[in-house]
Amino acid sequence: MLKYLIIGLLSISSSASAAEKSQVIIPDKSGDFKNGIYHVGLWVDDVDAMTTFLSEVSSLRVISRVELPSGGERLFLSDQRGQRLELLSDPATVKPHTQYPLHPRGAYAGMAHISIEVDDVAAIKEQLIAKGYEIIGQAPKDFSEGYITSEVDAHRVLFVKGPSSMSFEFFEIKKQAE
C-alpha cells in the first residue's frame, strides 16, 4: 500500500523542541490518521477549466457536482486513496486574483500551492507547456541533472500557474532501486 508522507510542525508551541517540530511521520495505512483533513476547498473562477486541468494532470475525478442557490457550483473530486478536493464557484463574485503571489515566490499567509505527485515531472512539464501553462519554477533547474534531496527523499519539482491563477506543484519522488 502507498505510504503517505506528512512533514510538518507537530506542535506550534514555542516549548516544542526542534526535533519535535520537524518529525516525519510515515503511516502504514490510511486509518493511521483519525480526525485528519477530510478535504481542501478552493474558490475558482472557472470550475470547468479547473476540473479539466485536474483530470489531465492527476487521478482526481468528480464524485459530486451540485448547483448552489447563488448560481455557482460545488464539486467534490477524489482520487483512489480517498483524498478530496472541493471546488466552489460563484460567477457573480469569484474572479482570479491576478496579484496573488505565485509560489515559490509568494510570501503571504494562505495557500502556497496544490501539490500533485507524478511519475515523470519532465513529461508533465512538456504537456503543460504545450497547453500554454506558465512554468513559474522548478528544481533542479535542469531535470537532466537528477534530483534534489531533502530530509525525506530525493525528488524533482515543477511549479505551474494553473487555472484561476493558482499555483500547482508537480512532485516526482525518485524511485528506489529494486
Protein Blocks (a to p, Z undefined) as FASTA:
>chain_A
ZZddddddfbfcfkbcfklmmcccddfbfklpghiafbdcdddfblklmmmmmmmmmcbd
cfbdcddfkopacdddddfkopacdddddfklmccdfkbccdfkbccecjfbdcdddfbl
mlmmmmmmmnopacfbdcdfblknopaddfkbccdddddddehhiacdddddddddZZ
